[in-house]
Amino acid sequence: MILFKRAAELRNYLEKQRKKGKKTGFAPTMGALHEGHISLLEASKKENDLSVVSIFVNPTQFNDPADYAKYPITIEKDISLLEAAGCDILFLPPVEEMYPSGQMLKKKYELGYLETLLEGSFRPGHFQGVCQIVHRLLEIVLPDNLYMGQKDYQQCMVVKKLLELTGLGQTVNLQISPTLREKSGLAMSSRNMRLSEAERNAAVAIYHALDHIRENLKPGSLKELQQQATAQLTGKGFRVDYVAIADAGTLYPAEDWDGRQKLVALAAAFLGEVRLIDNLLLN
């Protein structure tokens, strides 16, 4: 595995590989890696000649400075995991490399309604920060395939929109990998590292609440199902930001179901200080 810390050096190296006809896959991460991240690398290795992973905890996508300060950093473990999984290139830039002229947003990405609901509503500015860093990384790596996880369902939709807005979608193919779960059903997440053992056992309630929606889905009003799932989480000590049922393709809220529309259930809730998100495709 080759480690790069400078954008220009990585760009030059990949340009030489492209001239040799090599296809590149790319998985951007914020580190604190787990099996979900490794599954993205494995998907890339199956479809590309070179697989690039980046680790960069992006300050501009944290609307809460305390959350940024507490984000888990496990670089040595991450490097060992990537080497063992056969990663070709790790891009590990410092903040000033990604933001040489400061962290202010240079442009606004016209994401429309996508940044007004769910995560966009509860984390103002978050998706602008995501777009800013993903755009910058894509311009450096110029991959053929981009790998992201379905656990960040709305983020995947935002990145798809970013590819359209920037024209990068003409050359970059977004591949979304299924959410990996622990045996309990808890979605794998870097933030799980911040949970105590008791909290980790309790955290699976998010999955159970979403599964309750899936198991009890029937045509008609969805309001009661949403209320039941929210009550389940509140009863287990969660501070709920949202439990939502939405159109799987647009994320527009779904209030009634006709039995055919493809739906996704999404939840975000705090357990202690840690904010967890999850989603399930319902049908």
Helices and strands as residue ranges (DSSP letters): E 2-4, H 7-19, E 24-29, H 35-47, E 50-55, G 59-61, H 65-70, H 75-84, E 89-91, H 95-98, G 112-115, H 119-122, H 126-141, E 145-149, G 150-152, H 153-166, G 168-170, E 173-177, G 190-194, H 197-203, H 205-216, E 220-221, H 223-235, E 239-247, E 256-257, E 263-271, E 274-281
